[in-house]
């Protein structure tokens, strides 16, 4: 056991840094952020919009129109990206048949496109970025009318392609999955199918960054603004057991699910690496009475958040293309700001890079200290090849009404640490892991409420 009084003499975190204190990971994150291209994102959004409609029930045989042509083009782009990095991506279709559903009454194959960039140390540890392939107009069953879906959600899908272009030029300890999900507008079916595939394949998915509408800066509220982004995250794990709920009631964790601490992690990275972008953390699974493709992952216990624009324009969502009383309706290319889409894509890129470069996320985190002047945290010390890049751990604490972790201390390559004269009743606590190059995991809250899994 180590104490706060001895740690400064006993431990110096091993990481490569230049004279300015910048770690190798800092340099890599700034490099990949700068590599994201607004012009490439624009080209991809325009190409996706040019398929006319990408409705899940639309044409699948044409090479120029419909969901079939769109998903084949996305696969070809992932294949091209893989060729440019020497075959570093495994590009596959993940699909299943859906029928008898309100928005998919007839047997229909829902096909998502997945590109897998395998990690060199811990290939089963996964972080994922997703966007949606499909689009829709006013009638959710209309698979024939033009539905360009430029912002909803060609913007998110283009962001995924661009992230793959940039990050495929780097190597990481963990695996990154780039996902184009189908069937979102018909009932989140692509996410459900891919989440099941991930569990069946034994992937330890630690984060899903769902990008759904990342290109609009002109809101229905009249605000034009390009310097903020919303990140939605659930507060309590959807698959929490009754016994876990009882533990949470007495020890806390309502605002410290892995998804919520993933949102804090993204917020912190935006402050450090994305110029002129402030993340607004929304303490809600999604927008009021609406849903997105991170939800199917949350429902099976996989941490996930929704990243999106701050100011939505409802005249441009789920609308037939038309003009009424001088108002233009429809999700067309003119409603997308490509520089803003680049900014939100960059936020994803630095988050994926930092998490994939980090060591294993701390597991089995526990906290104790009742009727004591001090607080002790314990966790499992990662071992083996997957932890080859591990330098040590950091202990965090904050006041219970603080939205962000405010205090931390590097504690070294240990599995237990005591914060002297820090009373457990007054704070929330957590642990993160740090790589030798400076990459860091999200903070893990103690107990099942905050666990990212093994």
C-alpha positions in Angstrom: 0.0 0.0 0.0 1.3 3.5 -0.9 0.3 6.8 0.8 0.1 10.3 -0.6 2.9 11.3 1.7 5.4 9.0 0.2 4.4 8.8 -3.4 6.4 11.9 -4.6 9.7 10.4 -3.3 8.9 6.8 -4.4 7.7 7.3 -8.0 8.4 9.2 -11.1 6.1 8.3 -14.0 8.2 6.9 -16.9 7.3 8.6 -20.1 9.2 10.2 -23.0 8.9 13.9 -23.0 10.6 16.9 -24.6 11.8 20.0 -22.9 8.3 21.5 -23.0 6.9 18.4 -21.2 5.1 17.1 -24.2 4.8 13.4 -24.3 5.0 11.2 -27.4 1.3 10.7 -27.1 0.7 14.4 -27.1 2.6 14.7 -30.3 0.7 11.9 -31.9 -2.7 13.4 -30.9 -1.8 16.8 -32.3 -0.5 15.1 -35.5 -3.7 13.1 -36.1 -6.0 16.0 -35.2 -4.2 18.2 -37.8 -4.5 15.5 -40.5 -8.3 15.5 -40.6 -9.4 17.1 -43.8 -12.6 19.1 -44.3 -12.3 18.7 -48.1 -12.2 14.9 -47.9 -15.2 14.9 -45.6 -17.0 17.1 -48.0 -16.3 14.8 -50.9 -17.6 11.8 -49.0 -20.8 13.6 -47.9 -21.5 14.7 -51.4 -20.9 11.1 -52.7 -23.2 9.6 -50.2 -25.9 12.2 -50.9 -25.6 11.4 -54.6 -27.0 7.9 -54.1 -30.4 9.6 -54.1 -31.8 7.6 -51.2 -30.1 5.3 -48.7 -33.3 4.1 -47.1 -33.0 0.7 -45.5 -35.9 -0.5 -47.7 -34.5 1.1 -50.9 -32.9 -0.4 -54.0 -30.1 -2.9 -53.5 -29.2 -4.0 -57.0 -28.4 -0.6 -58.7 -24.8 0.6 -58.7 -25.8 4.2 -58.5 -28.9 4.5 -56.3 -30.1 3.1 -53.0 -28.7 1.5 -49.8 -27.0 -1.4 -51.7 -24.9 1.0 -53.9 -24.1 3.1 -50.8 -22.8 0.2 -48.7 -20.8 -1.2 -51.5 -19.2 2.2 -52.1 -18.4 2.5 -48.3 -16.7 -1.0 -48.4 -14.7 0.0 -51.5 -13.5 3.1 -49.6 -12.5 1.0 -46.6 -10.7 -1.4 -48.9 -8.9 1.6 -50.6 -7.8 2.9 -47.1 -6.6 -0.6 -46.2 -4.5 -0.8 -49.4 -2.9 2.5 -48.5 -1.7 1.2 -45.1 -0.5 -2.2 -46.4 -3.6 -4.2 -45.6 -4.0 -3.0 -42.0 -7.8 -3.1 -42.1 -10.0 -6.2 -42.2 -13.1 -5.0 -44.0 -16.3 -7.1 -43.6 -20.1 -7.0 -43.9 -22.0 -7.8 -40.7 -25.7 -8.5 -41.4 -28.9 -10.3 -40.4 -32.4 -10.5 -41.7 -35.2 -8.5 -40.0 -38.9 -9.0 -40.5 -42.2 -8.5 -38.8 -41.2 -5.1 -37.3 -43.3 -1.9 -37.6 -40.8 -0.3 -40.0 -39.4 -3.5 -41.5 -42.5 -5.7 -42.1 -41.1 -7.8 -44.9 -37.9 -9.9 -44.7 -35.0 -7.5 -45.3 -31.3 -8.0 -44.9 -29.8 -5.2 -42.8 -26.1 -4.9 -43.8 -23.5 -2.8 -41.9 -19.9 -2.3 -43.1 -17.1 -2.8 -40.6 -13.4 -2.0 -40.9 -11.1 -3.5 -38.1 -7.7 -2.1 -37.4 -6.2 -4.7 -35.0 -4.1 -3.7 -32.0 -0.6 -5.0 -31.7 -0.7 -5.8 -27.9 -4.4 -6.3 -27.0 -6.4 -7.0 -30.2 -9.6 -8.0 -28.4 -9.8 -4.7 -26.6 -11.9 -2.5 -28.9 -12.9 1.1 -29.3 -15.4 1.9 -32.0 -16.5 4.9 -34.0 -19.8 4.6 -35.8 -21.9 6.5 -38.3 -25.2 5.6 -40.0 -25.5 4.6 -43.7 -29.3 4.9 -44.0 -31.5 8.0 -44.6 -35.2 8.7 -44.7 -37.9 11.3 -45.6 -41.2 12.2 -43.9 -42.7 8.8 -44.3 -40.4 6.3 -42.5 -41.6 3.6 -44.9 -40.8 5.5 -48.1 -37.8 3.8 -49.7 -38.2 5.4 -53.1 -38.3 9.2 -52.8 -35.1 11.2 -52.9 -33.6 11.3 -49.4 -30.0 12.7 -49.7 -29.5 12.6 -45.9 -26.5 14.9 -46.2 -26.3 15.7 -42.5 -28.4 12.8 -41.1 -26.2 10.9 -41.4 -23.8 11.2 -44.3 -21.9 13.6 -42.1 -21.3 10.9 -39.4 -20.5 8.3 -42.0 -18.0 10.6 -43.7 -16.4 11.2 -40.4 -15.9 7.5 -39.8 -14.2 7.2 -43.2 -12.0 10.1 -42.5 -11.0 8.8 -39.1 -10.0 5.5 -40.8 -7.9 7.3 -43.3 -6.0 9.2 -40.6 -5.6 6.6 -37.9 -4.8 3.7 -40.3 -1.4 5.4 -40.7 -0.7 4.8 -37.0 -0.2 1.7 -34.9 -2.0 1.2 -31.5 -2.0 -1.2 -28.6 -5.7 -1.9 -28.9 -8.1 -2.4 -31.8 -10.1 0.4 -33.5 -13.3 -0.5 -35.3 -14.8 1.8 -37.9 -18.5 1.1 -38.4 -21.0 2.1 -41.0 -24.3 1.0 -39.4 -27.6 0.4 -41.3 -31.2 0.3 -40.2 -31.0 3.1 -37.7 -34.1 5.0 -38.9 -36.1 1.7 -39.0 -35.4 0.7 -35.4 -31.6 0.8 -34.6 -31.2 -2.7 -36.1 -27.7 -2.3 -37.5 -26.4 -1.4 -34.0 -28.2 -4.4 -32.5 -26.7 -6.8 -35.1 -23.2 -5.4 -34.7 -23.4 -5.4 -30.9 -24.3 -9.1 -31.0 -21.5 -9.7 -33.4 -19.0 -8.0 -31.1 -20.1 -10.2 -28.1 -20.1 -13.4 -30.2 -16.6 -12.6 -31.4 -15.3 -12.0 -27.9 -14.5 -8.3 -28.5 -14.0 -6.4 -25.2 -15.6 -3.2 -26.5 -14.7 -0.3 -24.1 -16.2 2.6 -26.0 -18.6 3.3 -28.9 -18.5 6.8 -30.3 -21.8 7.1 -32.2 -21.7 10.1 -34.6 -25.2 11.1 -35.7 -25.5 14.5 -37.3 -22.1 16.3 -37.0 -22.4 18.9 -39.7 -25.2 21.5 -39.0 -24.4 24.8 -37.3 -27.7 26.6 -38.0 -30.3 25.7 -35.4 -34.1 25.8 -35.6 -33.7 28.2 -32.6 -32.1 30.8 -34.8 -28.6 30.3 -33.4 -25.6 29.9 -35.7 -22.7 28.5 -33.8 -19.8 26.2 -34.5 -17.8 26.1 -31.3 -19.7 23.5 -29.2 -20.7 19.9 -29.5 -23.0 17.8 -27.4 -22.1 14.4 -26.0 -25.0 12.4 -24.6 -24.4 9.6 -22.1 -26.5 7.4 -19.9 -26.0 7.7 -16.1 -26.8 4.2 -15.0 -25.9 1.0 -16.9 -28.9 -0.4 -18.7 -28.0 -4.0 -17.7 -27.5 -3.3 -14.0 -28.7 -6.2 -11.8 -31.0 -5.6 -8.8 -28.0 -6.4 -6.4 -25.8 -3.9 -8.3 -28.6 -1.3 -8.1 -28.8 -1.8 -4.3 -25.0 -1.3 -4.0 -25.2 1.8 -6.1 -27.9 3.2 -4.0 -25.7 3.2 -0.9 -22.3 3.9 -2.5 -23.0 6.2 -5.5 -22.5 5.8 -9.2 -25.6 7.3 -10.6 -23.5 9.8 -12.6 -20.5 7.6 -13.0 -21.4 4.8 -15.4 -18.6 3.9 -17.9 -20.5 5.9 -20.6 -20.6 9.0 -18.4 -16.9 8.7 -17.6 -16.3 8.2 -21.3 -18.1 11.5 -21.9 -15.9 13.2 -19.3 -12.9 11.8 -21.1 -14.0 13.2 -24.4 -14.7 16.6 -22.8 -11.2 16.7 -21.4 -9.6 15.8 -24.7 -11.6 18.5 -26.5 -10.2 21.1 -24.1 -6.7 19.9 -24.7 -6.5 19.1 -28.4 -9.4 20.6 -30.4 -9.1 24.3 -31.0 -12.3 26.3 -30.4 -14.5 23.4 -29.4 -16.2 23.0 -26.1 -18.1 19.8 -25.3 -21.4 20.1 -23.6 -22.0 16.9 -21.6 -25.7 16.1 -21.7 -26.7 13.8 -18.7 -29.2 11.8 -20.7 -29.0 8.7 -22.9 -30.1 10.7 -26.0 -32.3 13.7 -27.0 -35.7 13.8 -25.3 -37.9 10.9 -26.6 -35.4 10.2 -29.5 -32.8 7.6 -30.1 -29.5 6.7 -31.7 -27.2 3.9 -32.5 -25.2 3.9 -29.3 -28.3 2.7 -27.5 -28.2 -1.0 -28.6 -24.6 -1.2 -27.4 -25.5 0.4 -24.0 -28.4 -2.1 -23.7 -25.9 -5.0 -23.7 -23.5 -3.3 -21.3 -21.1 -1.7 -23.7 -20.1 1.9 -22.9 -21.2 4.3 -25.6 -22.1 7.9 -26.2 -23.7 10.0 -28.9 -21.5 12.9 -30.4 -23.4 15.4 -32.4 -24.0 19.1 -33.2 -25.4 21.4 -30.6 -28.1 23.2 -32.6 -30.4 21.0 -34.7 -32.6 22.2 -37.5 -35.7 20.1 -37.6 -36.8 21.4 -41.0 -33.8 19.6 -42.4 -34.4 16.2 -40.6 -36.8 13.4 -41.8 -38.4 15.7 -44.4 -39.6 15.3 -47.9 -37.7 17.7 -50.2 -40.0 20.6 -50.8 -40.7 24.4 -50.3 -43.7 25.6 -48.4 -44.5 29.3 -47.7 -40.9 30.2 -48.4 -39.5 27.6 -46.1 -37.1 24.9 -47.5 -37.4 21.4 -46.1 -35.1 18.5 -46.5 -31.6 17.3 -45.6 -29.6 18.6 -48.5 -25.9 19.4 -48.9 -26.4 23.1 -48.4 -27.2 22.5 -44.7 -23.8 21.0 -43.9 -20.8 23.0 -42.6 -17.8 20.9 -43.6 -15.3 22.7 -41.3 -17.6 21.9 -38.4 -17.8 18.3 -39.4 -14.0 18.2 -39.6 -13.8 19.6 -36.0 -16.2 16.9 -34.6 -14.4 14.2 -36.6 -11.1 15.4 -35.1 -12.6 15.0 -31.6 -13.4 11.4 -32.4 -9.9 10.9 -33.9 -8.0 12.0 -30.8 -10.4 10.0 -28.5 -9.9 6.8 -30.5 -6.2 7.3 -30.7 -5.8 8.0 -27.0 -7.9 5.1 -25.9 -6.4 2.7 -28.4 -2.8 3.7 -27.3 -3.6 3.4 -23.6 -3.0 0.3 -21.5 -5.8 -1.9 -20.3 -8.5 0.1 -18.5 -8.4 -0.6 -14.7 -10.6 -3.5 -13.6 -12.0 -4.6 -10.3 -11.7 -1.1 -8.8 -12.8 -0.9 -5.1 -12.9 1.8 -2.6 -13.0 1.7 1.2 -12.6 4.1 4.1 -15.8 4.3 6.1 -15.5 5.9 9.6 -11.8 6.7 8.7 -9.9 9.9 8.0 -8.4 8.4 4.8 -9.6 6.6 1.7 -8.1 3.5 0.0 -8.5 2.4 -3.6 -7.6 -1.0 -4.9 -7.7 -2.5 -8.4 -6.3 -5.3 -10.5 -2.8 -4.7 -11.8 -2.7 -5.5 -15.5 -0.2 -8.1 -16.5 1.1 -9.8 -19.6 1.5 -8.8 -23.2 -1.7 -6.6 -23.2 0.0 -4.5 -20.4 3.4 -4.2 -22.0 2.9 -0.5 -22.5 1.7 0.2 -18.9 3.7 2.8 -17.0 1.4 3.1 -13.9 -1.9 4.4 -12.5 -3.5 7.6 -11.5 -6.0 8.1 -8.6 -8.7 10.7 -9.1 -11.2 12.4 -6.8 -13.8 15.2 -7.0 -16.5 16.7 -5.0 -19.8 14.9 -5.5 -21.5 17.8 -7.3 -18.6 18.4 -9.7 -19.2 17.4 -13.3 -15.5 16.7 -14.0 -12.6 15.0 -12.2 -10.7 17.9 -10.5 -8.0 16.2 -8.5 -5.5 13.5 -9.3 -2.2 12.0 -8.4 0.2 9.6 -10.2 0.7 6.6 -8.0 3.0 4.3 -10.0 2.7 0.7 -11.0 0.8 -0.4 -7.9 -2.6 -2.0 -7.2 -3.5 -0.1 -4.0 -3.2 3.5 -2.8 -4.4 5.4 0.2 -5.3 9.1 0.1 -4.4 10.3 3.6 -6.9 12.7 5.2 -9.3 12.6 2.3 -12.6 11.5 3.8 -14.5 9.0 1.6 -17.9 10.6 2.5 -17.1 13.9 0.8 -15.9 12.8 -2.6 -16.2 10.5 -5.5 -13.1 8.5 -6.5 -11.7 6.7 -9.5 -8.6 5.2 -11.2 -7.1 5.5 -14.6 -4.1 3.8 -16.3 -1.2 5.5 -18.1 0.9 4.2 -20.9 4.7 4.7 -21.2 4.1 7.3 -24.0 1.5 9.2 -21.9 -1.7 7.8 -23.3 -4.4 7.5 -20.6 -7.6 5.6 -20.1 -10.9 7.0 -18.9 -11.4 7.2 -15.2 -13.1 4.1 -13.7 -15.5 4.6 -10.8 -15.3 1.9 -8.1 -17.7 -1.1 -8.1 -20.1 -2.4 -10.8 -21.7 1.0 -11.4 -18.5 2.3 -13.0 -16.9 -0.8 -14.4 -15.7 -1.0 -18.0 -15.5 -4.8 -17.7 -12.5 -7.1 -17.7 
